Amino acid sequence: MKYNIENGAERIVSRSPHVETNPMKNKGRWHEIFGNNNPIYLELGMGRGDMIINMAKQNPNVNFIGLEINENQMVNAVTLLRSMNLKNIKLINTDAKNVADIFANEIDTIYLTFCDPWPKDEDEKKRFTYEAYLKLYDKIFIKDKKHLILKTDNKGFFTYSLESLSAYFYVFNKVSLDLHHDNIKNVMTNFEKQYAKENRPIYYVDARYPR
Ligand SMILES: C[S@@+](CC[C@H](N)C(=O)[O-])C[C@H]1O[C@@H](n2cnc3c(N)ncnc32)[C@H](O)[C@@H]1O
């Protein structure tokens, strides 16, 4: 069944204890919200949240925040979380372009996983690795420290992202042109599980500043 506002998606999402319905009021206070000083990892466009939820299960000493614009996907994530008593994960239903209104310099790592590649030139500004987005990320990363992990099945978007990150002074800690056959620790997203079945290569970069 597809949920939408008419049949209750909004209610399901807003009532979940994992969802922050007014995230802007937490700007600069996310460690306080989690009740600890553990690092905070943020995934933009988490979809139904498979990766971030499993990472939260496996890493109790890290705080995770999943952000997603689509309410139906939020319902899937909230439903997955319902039976789990995880204290180290929060979800936010908003557009990624709002990140600098939601976070101060408090994010340790940003995950961009299988985000929309927007292949047409006129859509470049919508790509999550477009320079304006990288500038926004600077406002939310811990001061003078950037760490971004990107996974995609789209070669064009990957090439574009490497160029954009490199021009923005990121250095590449690890690059893989076939993540699932390289020895890199990885938790799969929902899209990624499908691509793995099709044996499609997954492109991966772990980019930082400074090295
Ligand atoms: C191709 S899906 C990938 C989902 C998930 N990361 C995965 O790998 O299974 C891209 C997701 O990004 C979300 N998205 C697209 N634009 C967004 C934006 N501006 N802000 C937040 N989420 C966005 C979409 O709703 C969709 O769930």
The ligand as an SDF file (V2000), in Angstrom:
LIG
                    3D

 27 29  0  0  0  0  0  0  0  0999 V2000
   17.7010    7.1160   -5.8510 C   0  0  0  0  0  0  0  0  0  0  0  0
   17.0510    7.3220   -4.2580 S   0  0  0  0  0  0  0  0  0  0  0  0
   18.2810    6.5760   -3.1870 C   0  0  0  0  0  0  0  0  0  0  0  0
   17.7280    6.2600   -1.8170 C   0  0  0  0  0  0  0  0  0  0  0  0
   18.7440    5.6220   -0.8570 C   0  0  0  0  0  0  0  0  0  0  0  0
   19.8620    6.5030   -0.6010 N   0  0  0  0  0  0  0  0  0  0  0  0
   19.2260    4.2980   -1.3850 C   0  0  0  0  0  0  0  0  0  0  0  0
   20.3840    4.2230   -1.8320 O   0  0  0  0  0  0  0  0  0  0  0  0
   18.4680    3.3040   -1.3230 O   0  0  0  0  0  0  0  0  0  0  0  0
   17.3200    9.0570   -3.9520 C   0  0  0  0  0  0  0  0  0  0  0  0
   16.5710    9.5540   -2.7180 C   0  0  0  0  0  0  0  0  0  0  0  0
   16.9170   10.9190   -2.4870 O   0  0  0  0  0  0  0  0  0  0  0  0
   15.7300   11.6150   -2.1180 C   0  0  0  0  0  0  0  0  0  0  0  0
   15.9320   13.0330   -2.4680 N   0  0  0  0  0  0  0  0  0  0  0  0
   16.0060   13.5600   -3.7290 C   0  0  0  0  0  0  0  0  0  0  0  0
   16.2030   14.8880   -3.6660 N   0  0  0  0  0  0  0  0  0  0  0  0
   16.2590   15.2100   -2.3490 C   0  0  0  0  0  0  0  0  0  0  0  0
   16.4470   16.4290   -1.6480 C   0  0  0  0  0  0  0  0  0  0  0  0
   16.6170   17.5940   -2.2990 N   0  0  0  0  0  0  0  0  0  0  0  0
   16.4760   16.3960   -0.2990 N   0  0  0  0  0  0  0  0  0  0  0  0
   16.3090   15.2250    0.3760 C   0  0  0  0  0  0  0  0  0  0  0  0
   16.1130   14.0340   -0.2360 N   0  0  0  0  0  0  0  0  0  0  0  0
   16.0890   14.0230   -1.5700 C   0  0  0  0  0  0  0  0  0  0  0  0
   14.6410   10.9430   -2.9260 C   0  0  0  0  0  0  0  0  0  0  0  0
   13.3500   11.1780   -2.3880 O   0  0  0  0  0  0  0  0  0  0  0  0
   15.0730    9.4840   -2.8550 C   0  0  0  0  0  0  0  0  0  0  0  0
   14.5280    8.8290   -1.7250 O   0  0  0  0  0  0  0  0  0  0  0  0
  1  2  1  0
  2  3  1  0
  2 10  1  0
  3  4  1  0
  4  5  1  0
  5  6  1  0
  5  7  1  0
  7  8  2  0
  7  9  1  0
 10 11  1  0
 11 12  1  0
 11 26  1  0
 12 13  1  0
 13 14  1  0
 13 24  1  0
 14 15  1  0
 14 23  1  0
 15 16  2  0
 16 17  1  0
 17 18  1  0
 17 23  2  0
 18 19  1  0
 18 20  2  0
 20 21  1  0
 21 22  2  0
 22 23  1  0
 24 25  1  0
 24 26  1  0
 26 27  1  0
M  CHG  2   2   1   9  -1
M  END
$$$$
